Amino acid sequence: MTKKFEVGEIITGKVTGVQPYGAFVALDEETQGLVHISEITYGYVKEVSEFLSVGQEIEVKVLEVDEKAGKISLSIRALQERPPVLRKEDKPKKSLQARVDEQDAEGFNSLKDKLQDWIKQSGQ
């Protein structure tokens, strides 16, 4: 590493390789870092290639620098606004019986209607 990169620094780099586990990003002529798949964006990332491609210029934040190993951990997600999270207490609570009634009401009503037809058919 010719230049010393600092944790928290924001850099524009170029994607040099895409792997199933993340993307390699050139930070200068001699230094590259890795954006792990979990640091690409908030939410689930199935395929890195759906978000990044070789040659693409991206802005990244330095998360960690391991000078001995010559590795730099980068993040795109750290530069994004965190999406709002719907917490359980924000949802209206329904009792178990209310949920059963809601889901099964139509099925039971149609059975009740059919029952009368079946009784009439069996009496003939």
C-alpha positions as CSV (number, residue, x, y, z in Angstrom):
1,M,0.0,0.0,0.0
2,T,1.6,3.2,-1.1
3,K,-1.0,5.6,0.3
4,K,-2.2,5.2,3.8
5,F,-6.0,4.7,3.9
6,E,-7.8,5.7,7.1
7,V,-10.9,4.0,8.6
8,G,-13.9,6.2,7.9
9,E,-12.4,7.7,4.8
10,I,-14.7,8.0,1.8
11,I,-13.1,7.2,-1.6
12,T,-14.1,6.9,-5.2
13,G,-12.9,3.6,-6.7
14,K,-13.4,1.4,-9.7
15,V,-14.7,-2.2,-9.5
16,T,-12.0,-4.6,-10.8
17,G,-13.7,-7.9,-10.0
18,V,-17.0,-9.4,-9.0
19,Q,-17.1,-12.6,-7.0
20,P,-20.0,-14.5,-5.3
21,Y,-18.9,-13.1,-1.9
22,G,-18.3,-9.4,-2.9
23,A,-16.5,-7.0,-5.3
24,F,-12.9,-5.9,-5.5
25,V,-12.4,-2.2,-5.9
26,A,-9.2,-0.4,-7.0
27,L,-8.6,2.6,-4.7
28,D,-5.5,3.8,-6.5
29,E,-3.0,2.3,-9.0
30,E,-1.6,-0.2,-6.5
31,T,-4.2,-0.7,-3.9
32,Q,-7.6,-2.5,-3.9
33,G,-10.1,-3.4,-1.3
34,L,-13.1,-5.7,-0.9
35,V,-16.7,-4.7,-0.6
36,H,-18.2,-7.8,1.1
37,I,-21.6,-8.9,-0.2
38,S,-23.2,-7.8,3.2
39,E,-21.8,-4.3,2.7
40,I,-23.3,-3.6,-0.8
41,T,-26.7,-2.4,0.4
42,Y,-29.3,-2.8,3.1
43,G,-31.5,-5.9,2.6
44,Y,-30.7,-9.2,1.0
45,V,-28.2,-9.4,-1.9
46,K,-28.4,-12.7,-3.8
47,E,-26.1,-11.8,-6.7
48,V,-23.4,-9.2,-6.4
49,S,-23.5,-8.8,-10.2
50,E,-27.1,-7.4,-9.9
51,F,-25.6,-4.4,-8.1
52,L,-22.0,-4.0,-9.4
53,S,-20.1,-4.6,-12.6
54,V,-16.4,-4.5,-13.6
55,G,-15.3,-1.0,-14.6
56,Q,-18.1,0.8,-12.6
57,E,-17.0,3.8,-10.5
58,I,-18.4,3.7,-7.0
59,E,-18.1,5.6,-3.7
60,V,-17.0,3.5,-0.8
61,K,-16.2,4.0,2.9
62,V,-13.2,2.4,4.5
63,L,-14.3,0.1,7.3
64,E,-11.0,-1.6,8.3
65,V,-7.4,-1.6,7.2
66,D,-5.2,-4.6,7.9
67,E,-1.7,-3.3,6.9
68,K,0.1,-6.6,7.7
69,A,-2.2,-8.7,5.5
70,G,-2.6,-5.8,3.0
71,K,-6.4,-5.9,3.1
72,I,-8.9,-3.1,3.2
73,S,-12.6,-3.7,4.0
74,L,-14.9,-1.4,2.2
75,S,-18.6,-0.6,2.4
76,I,-21.2,1.0,0.0
77,R,-24.0,0.4,2.5
78,A,-22.3,2.7,5.1
79,L,-22.9,5.6,2.7
80,Q,-26.6,4.9,2.3
81,E,-29.5,6.0,4.5
82,R,-30.8,3.1,6.6
83,P,-34.4,2.2,5.5
84,P,-37.1,2.5,8.2
85,V,-37.7,-0.7,10.1
86,L,-41.3,-1.7,10.9
87,R,-41.1,-2.9,14.5
88,K,-43.6,-5.4,15.9
89,E,-45.0,-2.9,18.3
90,D,-45.9,-0.7,15.3
91,K,-48.2,-3.3,13.9
92,P,-51.8,-3.5,15.2
93,K,-52.1,-6.6,17.3
94,K,-54.9,-9.1,16.8
95,S,-55.8,-12.0,18.9
96,L,-55.3,-15.5,17.7
97,Q,-59.1,-15.9,17.5
98,A,-59.5,-12.7,15.5
99,R,-56.9,-14.0,13.0
100,V,-58.6,-17.4,12.7
101,D,-62.0,-15.8,12.2
102,E,-60.6,-13.5,9.6
103,Q,-58.9,-16.3,7.6
104,D,-61.5,-19.0,8.0
105,A,-64.8,-17.1,8.0
106,E,-65.4,-17.6,4.3
107,G,-64.5,-21.3,4.3
108,F,-66.9,-22.0,7.2
109,N,-69.7,-20.0,5.8
110,S,-69.6,-21.9,2.5
111,L,-69.6,-25.2,4.4
112,K,-72.6,-24.1,6.4
113,D,-74.4,-23.3,3.2
114,K,-73.5,-26.6,1.6
115,L,-74.6,-28.5,4.7
116,Q,-78.2,-27.6,4.1
117,D,-78.0,-28.8,0.5
118,W,-76.4,-32.1,1.6
119,I,-79.1,-32.7,4.2
120,K,-81.8,-32.1,1.6
121,Q,-80.1,-34.5,-0.9
122,S,-79.7,-37.2,1.7
123,G,-83.4,-37.1,2.6
124,Q,-84.6,-37.8,-0.9
